Amino acid sequence: MAAACAAALTGLACGRQVPAPASTPPLTPVTATGVMKAVQDARGDVVLVNVWATWCDPCRREFPALLAVERELAGRRFTLILVSADFADQRAKVVQFLAQQRVGFPSYLKDEDDMPFINTLDPRWSGALPATFLYDRTGRLRDFWEGEASYEKLAGKVKALLGDAPERGVEGGSS
């Protein structure tokens, strides 16, 4: 699986070139309440929220694994929500990093003081980055961890919650 992460770094996935997004997706300022609304808006999907920063080496190392999971599970009931903890004056750096990583979906930039943001997402969170929050299809927080996670850990935890979830647009699956 390390090969999958290496492939994601070079823009290759499953033996094919991953196309660059036509344009850089939006980077929207968000509070923790906004993150929770995004989780609720994705109800029916397993949702992985990852809080990261461009200055955080473990975050940067973990990023290809996150995107590899997102690409592998495209079309399944899975949503990845990326929230940069960079300061607002670093917005251009965040956009540049997302473009380099070929992120093809909207992402967020934390727009709230640290403690309210941390305590709203999970009071157990020390504020360490990266921080990852895994929600089931009902929007319930099922797992949380701090620190860099491998592709195997990320994919395993998401797939365990997906179970036999139908692909998007397919009727009659379990919910």
Buried (B, 14 or more C-beta within 10 A) or exposed (E): BEEBBEBBBEBBBEEEEBEEEEEBBEBEEBBBEBBBEBBEEBEBBBBBBBBBBBEBEBBBBBBBBBBBBBBBBBEBBBBBBBBBBBEEEBBEBBBEBBBEBBBBBEBBBBBBEEEEBBEBBBEEBEEEBBBBBBBBBEBEBBBBBBEBBBBBBBBEBBBEBBEEBBEEEEEEEEE
